[in-house]
Structures are given as C-alpha cells and as structure tokens.
Amino acid sequence: MLAKKIKDIKFRKFFKKEELKNKVSSFLFINQLNKKNMSLNLIKTSVFLKKKNTYKANIVRRCIINNRNRGSLKHFNISRILLRDMFLFGVVPGYKKAVW
C-alpha cells in the first residue's frame, strides 16, 4: 500500500513537470507564429519536442489520512468512512447524523 502511494506521488510530480513543458513549448510556438521574423529552428524544436504519454486520468485520488483509494471524496480529500466518523464525533461543523 505504501508502494502505491509512492508510485502515485512520483507520477504526480512527473505529470506536473511534463504539463509545464507542454505549456512552455506551445507558448513558444504560438509566440513565434505571431512574430514577423520566425526562426525556423525554434519552431522545429518546439513542435517536435517529444511528448510523453501523461494523462490526468492516471492520477489516483487517495485519502490523505489513511491512503484509501476507493471512496475518497474530491471536496474533502478523505475517504467516505473517515468522513462518516468525523461527522459522528462532530469534527466537521454543520453536519450531524440523521435520525428518524
């Protein structure tokens, strides 16, 4: 379980770095197209930069407390089980257990 968390953290760092490279290369390419004097070398290097397969869908959303990958809620970044316990003990204000 710890290995999966480490792998996920590495992939997040890799994705962030590659996304920044892609944005910079596209900015340079568009910037050079807008200029009157285009340097062909810069355009060639920015177009033919190797883009690795980085997809945002590969990032796994995990609970920040107990590292559970299933049922983690996006708004709280914790698992549903932990959130339920927090509601029961009154840690999260404004929520209480429904009683019929």
Secondary structure, DSSP 8 states (H G I E B T S, - for coil): -HHHHHHHHHHHHHHHHHHHHHHHHHHHHHHHHHSSS--HHHHHHHHT-------GGGS----TTT---SSB-TTT-SBHHHHHHHHHHT-STT------
